[in-house]
Amino acid sequence: MRIKGKIQGRDYDLSKEEVEERMRGVEPEPIRKYYVEINGRKYPIKQVVAKCLGLDPIQFTSAYAYRILSRLGFKVKKIES
């Protein structure tokens, strides 16, 4: 399944498999609140979207990242406090 959209005036077209491939070998940043598991590792959702779309994380909100990753079939989780 592919999803298409626009973020900060930039079009994207992405699949779950592409996300998994682009995150292979990427070191996870510290998780503040929300994360997804990709290739057996936990990543902050904004790190994943920023890496996959070539954006700076400041250019979009966590809500955008949540929506994109959820639509691709990733289970977004919240860290336990």
GROMACS elastic network, one bead per residue, 0.5 to 0.9 nm:
[ bonds ]
;  ai    aj funct       b0    kb
    1    14     6  0.85527   500
    1    15     6  0.59540   500
    1    16     6  0.72834   500
    1    17     6  0.89797   500
    1    72     6  0.71957   500
    1    73     6  0.89808   500
    2    13     6  0.66875   500
    2    14     6  0.54286   500
    2    16     6  0.74224   500
    2    72     6  0.72663   500
    3    12     6  0.79858   500
    3    13     6  0.56799   500
    3    14     6  0.54613   500
    3    15     6  0.64137   500
    3    16     6  0.89862   500
    3    68     6  0.79563   500
    3    71     6  0.73021   500
    3    72     6  0.69532   500
    4    11     6  0.73299   500
    4    12     6  0.54915   500
    4    14     6  0.65115   500
    5    10     6  0.82853   500
    5    11     6  0.57175   500
    5    12     6  0.54117   500
    5    13     6  0.67476   500
    5    14     6  0.89489   500
    5    68     6  0.87756   500
    6     9     6  0.58804   500
    6    10     6  0.52255   500
    6    12     6  0.59232   500
    6    13     6  0.88677   500
    7    10     6  0.52334   500
    7    11     6  0.65305   500
    7    12     6  0.76040   500
    7    59     6  0.84098   500
    7    60     6  0.73784   500
    7    64     6  0.81728   500
    8    11     6  0.84422   500
    8    59     6  0.68166   500
    8    60     6  0.73315   500
   12    53     6  0.70705   500
   14    17     6  0.84508   500
   14    18     6  0.65422   500
   14    19     6  0.74130   500
   14    52     6  0.83749   500
   14    53     6  0.86528   500
   14    72     6  0.82263   500
   15    18     6  0.52168   500
   15    19     6  0.65098   500
   15    20     6  0.88492   500
   15    72     6  0.65467   500
   16    19     6  0.51547   500
   16    20     6  0.63298   500
   16    21     6  0.87253   500
   16    69     6  0.82229   500
   16    72     6  0.54481   500
   16    73     6  0.71638   500
   16    74     6  0.78501   500
   17    20     6  0.50835   500
   17    21     6  0.61941   500
   17    22     6  0.86154   500
   18    21     6  0.50678   500
   18    22     6  0.60247   500
   18    23     6  0.85332   500
   18    52     6  0.80701   500
   19    22     6  0.51718   500
   19    23     6  0.61450   500
   19    24     6  0.86554   500
   19    38     6  0.83458   500
   19    48     6  0.76509   500
   19    49     6  0.84309   500
   19    51     6  0.88451   500
   19    52     6  0.62334   500
   20    23     6  0.53560   500
   20    24     6  0.63265   500
   20    38     6  0.61388   500
   20    39     6  0.65773   500
   21    24     6  0.52721   500
   21    25     6  0.88970   500
   21    39     6  0.87931   500
   22    25     6  0.83264   500
   22    26     6  0.80661   500
   22    48     6  0.87569   500
   22    51     6  0.74950   500
   22    52     6  0.62899   500
   23    26     6  0.53002   500
   23    27     6  0.84496   500
   23    38     6  0.74071   500
   23    39     6  0.79616   500
   23    48     6  0.71397   500
   23    51     6  0.76016   500
   23    52     6  0.77070   500
   24    27     6  0.87752   500
   24    38     6  0.83370   500
   24    39     6  0.70213   500
   27    41     6  0.88535   500
   27    43     6  0.84576   500
   28    31     6  0.81772   500
   28    41     6  0.74741   500
   28    42     6  0.67413   500
   28    43     6  0.51612   500
   28    44     6  0.73009   500
   28    47     6  0.79205   500
   29    42     6  0.89696   500
   29    43     6  0.66652   500
   29    44     6  0.67318   500
   29    47     6  0.72873   500
   30    43     6  0.78583   500
   30    44     6  0.71085   500
   31    34     6  0.67788   500
   31    35     6  0.66793   500
   31    42     6  0.81614   500
   31    43     6  0.68000   500
   31    44     6  0.51131   500
   31    45     6  0.85655   500
   31    79     6  0.78580   500
   32    35     6  0.83624   500
   32    44     6  0.72728   500
   32    78     6  0.89535   500
   32    79     6  0.76956   500
   33    44     6  0.76661   500
   33    45     6  0.89872   500
   33    77     6  0.84054   500
   33    78     6  0.56049   500
   33    79     6  0.55747   500
   33    80     6  0.84679   500
   34    43     6  0.83926   500
   34    44     6  0.58989   500
   34    45     6  0.61347   500
   34    46     6  0.86473   500
   34    62     6  0.83130   500
   34    66     6  0.84217   500
   34    76     6  0.66166   500
   34    77     6  0.55824   500
   34    79     6  0.62472   500
   35    42     6  0.61697   500
   35    43     6  0.52195   500
   35    45     6  0.50204   500
   35    46     6  0.84525   500
   35    75     6  0.85710   500
   35    76     6  0.57282   500
   35    77     6  0.54041   500
   35    78     6  0.63865   500
   35    79     6  0.74402   500
   36    41     6  0.81286   500
   36    42     6  0.56099   500
   36    43     6  0.55190   500
   36    44     6  0.65964   500
   36    45     6  0.61670   500
   36    48     6  0.84949   500
   36    69     6  0.82396   500
   36    74     6  0.66748   500
   36    75     6  0.62031   500
   36    76     6  0.50234   500
   36    77     6  0.62012   500
   36    78     6  0.88577   500
   37    40     6  0.59692   500
   37    41     6  0.52761   500
   37    43     6  0.63090   500
   37    74     6  0.77610   500
   37    75     6  0.76904   500
   37    76     6  0.80625   500
   37    77     6  0.86303   500
   38    41     6  0.53651   500
   38    42     6  0.64374   500
   38    43     6  0.72798   500
   38    74     6  0.83850   500
   39    42     6  0.84969   500
   43    46     6  0.83822   500
   43    47     6  0.67837   500
   43    48     6  0.67146   500
   44    47     6  0.53752   500
   44    48     6  0.66562   500
   45    48     6  0.52910   500
   45    49     6  0.64654   500
   45    50     6  0.86329   500
   45    62     6  0.70802   500
   45    65     6  0.58916   500
   45    66     6  0.67166   500
   45    69     6  0.76950   500
   45    76     6  0.76881   500
   46    49     6  0.52441   500
   46    50     6  0.59095   500
   46    51     6  0.84302   500
   46    57     6  0.59737   500
   46    60     6  0.81883   500
   46    61     6  0.77488   500
   46    62     6  0.61047   500
   46    64     6  0.86424   500
   46    65     6  0.57100   500
   46    66     6  0.82435   500
   47    50     6  0.51628   500
   47    51     6  0.60367   500
   47    52     6  0.85068   500
   47    56     6  0.88937   500
   47    57     6  0.68750   500
   47    65     6  0.88918   500
   48    51     6  0.52745   500
   48    52     6  0.60804   500
   48    53     6  0.85046   500
   48    65     6  0.80636   500
   48    69     6  0.86564   500
   49    52     6  0.51481   500
   49    53     6  0.59030   500
   49    54     6  0.80157   500
   49    55     6  0.77208   500
   49    57     6  0.79541   500
   49    64     6  0.87970   500
   49    65     6  0.59173   500
   49    68     6  0.78610   500
   49    69     6  0.78454   500
   50    53     6  0.54200   500
   50    54     6  0.55135   500
   50    56     6  0.57496   500
   50    57     6  0.55002   500
   50    59     6  0.87571   500
   50    60     6  0.86926   500
   50    65     6  0.86008   500
   51    54     6  0.52959   500
   51    55     6  0.68110   500
   51    56     6  0.83152   500
   51    57     6  0.88442   500
   52    55     6  0.80042   500
   53    56     6  0.89817   500
   55    58     6  0.82711   500
   55    59     6  0.67797   500
   55    60     6  0.84325   500
   56    59     6  0.55946   500
   56    60     6  0.79650   500
   57    60     6  0.60076   500
   57    61     6  0.77165   500
   57    62     6  0.88675   500
   58    61     6  0.74058   500
   60    63     6  0.81666   500
   60    64     6  0.64603   500
   60    65     6  0.76313   500
   61    64     6  0.54114   500
   61    65     6  0.66876   500
   61    66     6  0.87438   500
   62    66     6  0.59431   500
   62    67     6  0.84966   500
   63    67     6  0.61153   500
   63    68     6  0.86240   500
   64    67     6  0.51511   500
   64    68     6  0.61786   500
   64    69     6  0.86293   500
   65    68     6  0.52325   500
   65    69     6  0.61222   500
   65    70     6  0.83825   500
   66    69     6  0.54185   500
   66    70     6  0.59257   500
   66    71     6  0.84553   500
   66    76     6  0.68111   500
   67    70     6  0.52285   500
   67    71     6  0.60582   500
   67    72     6  0.86456   500
   68    71     6  0.52967   500
   68    72     6  0.64170   500
   68    73     6  0.89808   500
   68    74     6  0.89959   500
   69    72     6  0.50927   500
   69    73     6  0.65208   500
   69    74     6  0.54372   500
   69    75     6  0.76955   500
   69    76     6  0.73599   500
   70    73     6  0.51155   500
   70    74     6  0.51515   500
   70    75     6  0.62829   500
   70    76     6  0.66945   500
   71    74     6  0.74320   500
   78    81     6  0.89774   500
